């Protein structure tokens, strides 16, 4: 793997502004690796709200996070956050003629399975980075297409979130289409919301899946980071080596996480005859 981002566990360390700069000068190479990340960490920009906030779609339920190292997924996530703050939000401010400082995120739970809890450590790391370093950049998180198992997963994830983040989460019925149309036009709806019932829609109005490496948003983001790397090289050689990010250890200990998952699995088995045993769910360490 070409990604050298090392993720450490500490208690109260934030990312430094210098670290942000270094990350923006380190593209994920080769491009096929970046394509694999886009295929397995599903996120894309779909448009803007009526108030001008960028609308990001996240395919939480269908993201597998299994084609690259955890370091690369975290690096990609931070780069996308930095690109939002440096490029997307300023462009939105210019487009709408007013200061735009926040975005909206629509989280699609289509395909969510209990096996997603295998990624709890990496997901909590990404969440911790957002909570500590980008706490006021997301105005609202909309949860849509939540299957029955969402309640079990949510009981595990919720205690890992900061209170300020919990207050921004809005779980919508089904695809959330009608509620979301109150805050954005149809053209800006993520494709999985463009039908009245629950479930993911295949309507791709721009002809390219917003998650895809080939989507204009991801092409522009990737090219932007490559240009930053060229500018760095032009300015002179810099020290090569690994990067290290310190993020807080989740307040909920692994034993408590496992206990919660066991309890929820027991409830699900009692409710619908679920046969999957807890022994098949592993909480992965860093």
Residue, then its C-alpha position, 0 to 999 in steps of 0.5 A: x500500500x502506498x498510504x503511509x498514514x498511521x492512526x494512533x489512539x490517544x485521548x485529547x489530541x486534535x489534528x494540526x493545521x500543518x498536518x492538514x496541509x501535508x495531507x492535501x499534498x499527498x494524493x492517494x496513488x496509484x489512481x486504481x487504489x483511489x478508485x477502489x476506495x471510492x467503490x467501497x467508501x460510498x460518498x458523493x456531492x449531489x447538489x445544494x440545499x435551498x439555502x446553499x449548503x452542499x448536499x453530500x450523500x453517504x451509502x453507509x449500508x453498502x460501504x464495505x471498506x475492504x479494498x484498502x487499508x484503514x489508513x487510506x480510508x481515513x486519509x481520503x475522508x480527511x482530504x474530502x473534508x479539507x476540499x469541502x472547506x477550501x473549495x466547495x464551501x467558498x464556491x457555494x458562497x460565491x454561487x449563492x451570494x452569501x457566506x455558506x459555512x455548513x453542509x448537509x449529509x444524507x446517510x443511506x442505510x440501504x443494505x445495512x447488516x449487523x456485520x457492519x459492526x465489524x468496522x466499528x473501530x474505524x467508523x468511530x475513528x472517522x467520527x472522532x476526527x470529525x467531532x474534534x476537527x470539523x464540529x460545526x461544518x455539518x448542519x444536519x445528518x439525515x438518516x434514510x432507508x433504515x432497515x430493521x437492524x438499524x436500531x441495533x447498530x444505532x444503540x452501539x454507535x450512538x454512545x460514541x458520538x459527541x452530544x453536539x453531533x447527536x442533536x444534528x441527527x434526523x432519522x426520516x421515514x423511508x427514503x425521506x423524499x418528502x421531508x428532504x424536498x422541503x430543504x432541497x430541490x429534486x435535482x439535488x436529492x441523492x439518487x436513493x431518495x428519488x422515490x417515495x418508498x424506502x430502498x435505493x433508487x437507480x435514478x442517476x440524473x447526471x448519468x454517473x453514480x455520485x459515488x463513482x471515481x468517474x463523477x466530476x466531483x471526485x475527479x475535481x477533488x483528486x486532481x486538486x490534491x495532485x496539483x497541491x502535490x505538484x506545487x509542493x514538489x516545485x517549492x522544494x524537497x520535503x522530508x519523506x515518511x509516515x504521518x501519524x494521527x492521534x484521535x481520542x479513544x471512544x468513551x465506550x469500552x470494547x467490552x461494553x460495545x460487545x455487551x450492547x451488540x449481544x443484547x441487541x442480537x438477542x432482541x432481534x432473535x426473539x423478534x424475528x427468528x434471527x439465527x446469526x450468532x454473536x460469535x460471527x461479529x467481531x469488534x476489530x481493533x486499530 
